[in-house]
Amino acid sequence: MSIHAEKSARLGIFLPLMVASVGFVQSRSKFCLAYGFAGTFNLGKLGDISRVSDPIDRAADRATALKILLKSFLLAALATVVVYVLPF
């Protein structure tokens, strides 16, 4: 089966792949990207959000969040290249 999609249209798959890869990398890392960038955490009841008070810990959380974002970008870019190159 062949779709005959234009190669430029295939690049549109990047955004959905990026969203999926962020979810995948977060789950594998057991770390929330949004909480890391916001400097917050939730270890209690749902909705019980607390601030990370130590600036060193907050910086480490942001660095981890940035790594997750970078890994997700690379994973989505690689998958997009595969979709772009394969003859559909």
Secondary structure, 3 states (H helix, E strand, C coil): CCCCCCHHHHHHHHHHHHHHHHHHHHHHHCCCHHHHHHCEECCCCCCCCEECCCHHHHHHHHHHHHHHHHHHHHHHHHHHHHHHHCCC
